[in-house]
Amino acid sequence: MNTKKCYLSICVMALCLVIPLSFVTGNVIAADTDQLLLSMAKKLAETKQYSVSMHMGYDVVQESGQKIEFSEIRKVTIDRPNHMRVDSEQSDGDISQFIFDGKAITLFSVTENVYAQTDLPGDLDSAIRHAVSKMGVRVPLARLLTTTFPAELEKLTVDVDYVEHNTLGTTPTDHIAGQSEDVDFQVWIAADLLPRRIVMTYKNAPGQPQFWAEFSDWNLKPKITTETFAFTPPKGAEKILSLLPAIKAEAASKKQGGS
């Protein structure tokens, strides 16, 4: 009996030494961590309809090196393959809308009661890329909204580690840390494979500014009507050429004979 007790004690001690170490280092579960991150990306890319609220903040590095944080709240509604609506409110009270209906992008400043429209027939992925690269629209976490997110995440990520199972907050999550060449990122993923929080550090940018987003009110069956992605100018609204510097600069260049 004494020999058995001694043997069992040794086994228990060995397990206590080995099991925690595997979770702390992440070596044993590295493959599972990669798969968890990819599964989250695939779920977002393959979900045809969803709505979510995002409370986000971002640093603006001043000339002195000081970082000032600004924030905003965005409600995103997606109906693939070619519809998206984003209602935004910034920390200074500015309210705006971004609507893509498969035919055009509408940008509406509720605060100033002005809007601009750009004809752009096509799918949502193309519209997001055009808005960001050609129009200069701020679309935080733009890649996350596209169907190519899993492939881009795999291509850009150079390292992934499992941090912990986080039991704080309303929903338990798995905390993952990853790296690309330019960005260190952290993501907290719930059991439903939907992200609850993301933090990104732009490590090669001056001052290493951070961006963070907290996700709430996920709905994979949102109530969508014909009005959801339709834009009807409110009374007194003025249509202008553009709300964006990139488009205004291009228009000015054309007026001056530039290409």
N, C-alpha and C positions, 0 to 999 in steps of 0.2 A: 504493500500500500504506500509506504513511504517513497519507494522508487517511482511508482506511478505518479504520485503527487509532485515529486521533483521534476519528472519528465514533462508533466502538464504545465508546471510553472515556467519551465524553460521555453516551451512552445508559445505560451501566452506572452512572455517577455519579448520573444523574437517577433511575434506579430505586431506588438505595440511599437517596436523599433522600426519595422519595415513599412507598415501601412501608412502611418502619418508622413513618412519621408517621401513616399510616392506622390502624395497629394501636394506636399510643399514644393518639391522640385518640378513636378509636372512631367518628368521623364517617362513614367509608365503610361500616362494618359495623353501623351502628345498627339497621337493619331486621332483619338476621340475628340480632342479639342479642335483640331483642324476640321473634323467632320461636323462638329456642332456649329462652328462659325459658318461653314459652307451651307449647312442645312437651314440656318437662319436666312442667309442670302437667297437661297433657292425658294424658300417659302414666300419671301417678299416679291421675288420676281415672277413667281407662278400664280400668285393670288390675283384674280381678275378684278375684284372690287375690294376696296377698303377705305376706311377713313381713320384718321388718327390726329390727336392734338400733340403738338411739340412745343415745349417751353425750352428755349435755347438762349445761350449767351455766348459772346465772343469778345476777345481782347482786341483793342486797338492800341498799338504801341506808339507812344508819343516820341517827339524828337529827343526828349530828356531820357528816354528809356523806360519811363513809367508806363505801366499797362493800365488802361481804362476799360472796364467791362460794360458792354451794352447788351440789352436783351430784347427778345421779342417772343410772341406766341403765334404759332401758325396752326391752322386747321387744314389738313390736306385731305382731299377726297379724290380717289382715283377710280376710273372705270376703263380698264384696258379694252381695246388697244389704243384708243385715241381721245380720251377725255381726262382732264384734270382741273381741279379748282383748288386754289390756295387763298385762304382768308388770313391776313396778317395784321398784327397790332404790335408796333414797336414800343420800346420803353418810354419814348418821348411823346407817345399818344398818337403817332401817325398810323392811319389805318389804310390798307390797300388790298386789292384783289388781283390774282393772276388766274385767268380762265383760258383753257384750251379746249375747243369743241371739235377738233378734227379738221377744221377748216382755217381757223385763225387763232392767233394769240391776242388776248385782250388784257391790257394793263390799266387798272382803274385806281386812281387815288381818291379814296372816299373823303379824305381830309380836305383836299383842294377841289373836289368835284370835277376832275378832268380825266380823260381817258385817251388811250391810243390803241390802235389795232394794226396787226401785221398779218396779212394773208399768208397762211402756211398749211396747206393741205398735207396730211400724212399721219404717221402714228406718233404716239406719245414720246417714245425714245428719241425720235428725230426732233420733235418740238423742244424737248428739254435741252438737247445738245445745241440746237440753234439759238435758243434763248440765252444760254450761258456764253457760248463762244462767239456768236455773231451780234447779239443784241446787248450783251453786258448785264443781263438780268441776274440778280442774286438769287440763286436757288440752293440754299444750304442742303447738304447731303444729296446732291443731285444724282449721283451714281446709285444711291440706295433706292431711288424711285424708278429705275429703269429695269428692263428685263435682262440686260447684260451684266447686272450687278455681280452674280456669282463668278462669271468668267473674269471680270475686271478685278474682283477681290483676290482671286487665286493668282492672277498675274502680278499684282502689285505687292502682295504680302510676302515678306521675306522671313518672318519669324512669328510664331504664335505660342503663347504659354497660358496654362490654366492657373488662375490666381486662387479662387476659392468659391465655395457655394455660399452666397450671401443670403442670410435669412432676415435681414432688416427690411423695412418697408412693407408695403401691402402685398407684394408678390415676391416670393423667393426667386433668386436668379443665379445663374452661373456667370462668374466674372472672368472675362478673358482679356488678355493683353496681347497686342500684336504690333508689328512694325512694318513699315514700308521704307523706301529709301529716303523719303522726305517727312513722313508723319509717323509718330507713335500714337497708337490708338488703344482705347479700352472700350469694351462693350459688355453690358450686362444683359443676358438672354434668359427669358422666362421659360417655363416648361412648355409653353405653346409655341416656342421657337420665334417669338417676336421680341425685338429689342425693347428694353425699358430705359436704358441710359447709354449714351455714347460720349466719350471724351476724346478729343483729338489735340495733339500737341505738334505744332509745325516747327520741328526741331532745327531746321536749317534756315528759318526766317529770322530776321533780327528781333531779338527779345523773346524768341520762342513763344509766340502767342498761342492761346488755347481756344478751342471751340467746344461747347458741350451742349447736349440736347437730352431732355427727359421726355419720354413718350407716355401718353396716357389715353384712355378712352379708345383703345383699339376696337374697331368694328369691321368684321370681314363680310358683313351683309348690311351695308349702310342703306338707308332709304334714299334712293336716287329717283328723281323725277325729270321731266323734260326741262324744268326750270333750273336744275342744278348747275348745268353748264351753259345756260343761255344768259347772255348779257343784254339787258335793256337799260339804256342810259337813263339815269334818274333826271327829274325835272331840273333844268338849268345846267346840266352837265355839258362841258365843252370838250369837243374832240380836237386833239392836237396831234402834231406830227409824231412826237415821241416823248415819253417820260424819261428816256435813258440817254446818257451822255454819248454812248457809242453810236447810236442812230443819228443823234443830232450832229455829231462830228462828220459822219458820212454824208449827210444831207448838205451840210455847209461846203464840204469838199466838192460835191457834184455841182453846186451852184457856182463854184469858182473854177469849174472846168476840170477838176481832178477826177480820176477814175475810181 
